[in-house]
Amino acid sequence: MIRPSKILGVDDEADFELLIRQRFRRQIRDGEFTFRFAHHGKEALDVLAAEPDTDLMLLDINMPVMDGLTLLTELRERNPPCGRSSSQPMAT
């Protein structure tokens, strides 16, 4: 059996988790995706430390405590590139 994709949603909006769970309810039910949620960048770092096998982050830019751009910078500093093919966090 294939492991579900583990997705971390990071957003300070109160409705974000509910909206994501509603939008992806079929994929969650079918075991395609598992979601974790954090309300700011520092909380996201704690989640990532506990669950380093996270596949994808959905990341807000403007948040209290630690914003999304600062979180990306922190992740790059903690996980420097090992080569050209290495995956790295990015904002688009």
N, C-alpha and C positions, 0 to 999 in steps of 0.2 A: 504494500500500500504506500502511496506517495504521501509524504508529509505535507500538511497544509501550509500555505504561505503565511508566515507570521508578519503582521503589519502593525506598526506602532503609529497611532494618530496622536499628534501633539498640537493642541489648540486650547486656548483659554475660553472659548465660547461655550456657554452652558448647553446649547443644543447640538454641538458637534458629534458627540458620541451617539446620541439618539439618531441623528440623521444618517451617520455612517452605518449603524446597525440596521436601520430600515432599508437603506439603499442596497446593502449587500446581504440581506437576510437569507436569500437562497444559497449563496455561496458559503455563508457561515453554517447554515443547516446541513449542506452537502459536504462539509468538511474541507472545502477548498481554501478558505481563509480563516485565520484566527486573528483577532484584534486585541491589542492592548492600547491603553490610552494614558496620556499624561497631559497636564494642564499648563506646563511651561518647560523650558529647556532643562533646568536642573532636575526636575522630576523625570524627564525623558532619559537623562544620563543614568539615573538610578535604575530605571526599567531596563535600559540597555546593558548595564552592568550585571543585572540579575538574569537577563535573557539575551546573551550576545548572539544568538542565532536568529535574530530579527532580520527579515528579508528586505523590508521596505519601510520607509517613514513617510507619512503624510504630515507635512510640517507647515504651521502658520509662521509668518514672519514677525508680526507684532504681538508680543505676549509679555506679561509681567515676569519679574524675577530674572529670567534669561530669555532673550528673544531668539527667534529662529536662526538668524544670521550668526549670532554668537554661538549658538549650539553647533552649527555647521563648522565654524572655526575650531571650536573645542574638539569636535570629532576628528577633524583633519590633523590636529596636533597630537591627539592620542593614537591615531592610526595613520602614520605617514605612509605615502605610497611605496610599494615594494618594487615597482616596475611599471611599465606602460600599460599592461593588461590588468593591473590591480583596480578593483572597483573602489570608488571614493564617493563620499556624499557630495551632492551637488544641488544647487538651487537653480530653477529655471523660471 
